[in-house]
């Protein structure tokens, strides 16, 4: 009973079945004074593979593979009943295929019992017993004990096989979901074929493999979060977590706790220890959206994390390492905020390592048909419909300037698809009661400023249109005609440069910008400065 108790503890102590078998066989040798014990299983190749052995003259790495159709083992497997050989030296059926010393076989008895599962034999358990002058042989007792151990081994084998199968299913499901998730945010699945988006894709592919901090610039609704996902899943940290946080959605006190975590009792309501986003993103990527909206006090704390790669939880004194890659995004002009002392210059330089500018939708109108198809297909899948859109309705969408960018276009398609009574979205579905596009109110507001702001440069009042020259006689701009309003940001920029003879300083004064800001705008829109 003591031996069976010890064996049961061994079988429940590990998920490594081979290790359990070895430990069980060693217990048989020490507790029951047996010799040359082994466990073999019939595998898919119909051969008997030795899973564990004790008291044998060879290491397990050199264990022989036996034919289960020969010798005493074949009788046990066919009949499913134990077999006892009182003296193996005198038995013709014993073939000695496991390397026993022939000179030490005299008087040695051999006991073989089957391992059964579902009335089928899956293997054998065998052991030798040497003659003992002090204790007579009791084969009935040996068969009973070995049969009990064999049943325990067979049930444990079934349990381990079940655990291994479930684990394999979980691994395959995890790999499938990881692949599906990665495919969803792969750069190839970010909708866009325009020249501007191809430039963004090239920058993402170039920056993703490194561990450099990435700063995504662009207006709200341009898809900065989707690009952040793509950077993560194209990087070596793809198997790690992707953790995101909108910095503008939380006050400073909660933002610190959310990012760094807190200890129990650090403040009122901190009833337990809590990990922050930097800890949760260990080995992966953390995405901080609206980074330009954090307070100056919190900027210093964030700077330390970026500079020293370490932090402490709120209310704690233990220093933790921050093994994360940072991807930040903003729609604000950080350069102007630095000049107004609203944003720390040192933090700006830490963030501005690799900068990717996201173009607004009005700068990539060639992508509108692709985006419309993408949003319409998703709506059809989610709502089990088969909606299409007419060319006329698509033309209306392409005529809008979309101040809300891709997010506004998505909402527009969803509203039209929801409210249409037919299976086709027509021109009438794209207009409100006043006969205007959905974004008409925003467009009128934007047109009152004469143009939309250049990304990274705040909107300023445009100079009024005049019938007289806007500059003194002899200065560039004498040919300006009345009422001329550039149709896009790039045209506004080129128009100002042409009026000022391609002198950046003069164009900056005309637009109400600094020379540095207009330099950023020229690079952003790939405007080649002409030498006059």
DAUR-V656930 format. One line per field, one symbol per residue. ss: DSSP state (2 for helix, 1 for strand, 0 for the rest). A space follows every 50 residues. Layout:
ss->???
This chain:
ss->02222222222000002222222222222220001111111100000111 11110000022200110000222222222000111002220000000000 02220000111111111001111111111000000000222222222222 22222222222222222222222222222222222022200000222222 22222222000001111000000222222222200000000111112220 02222222221100000000000110222200001111102220022222 22222222011101000011100011111100022222200000222222 20011110002220222222222222222222200001102222222220 00002222222222222220000110222200000000022222222000 00000000000000000000000000000000000000222222222220 00022222222000222222222200000000
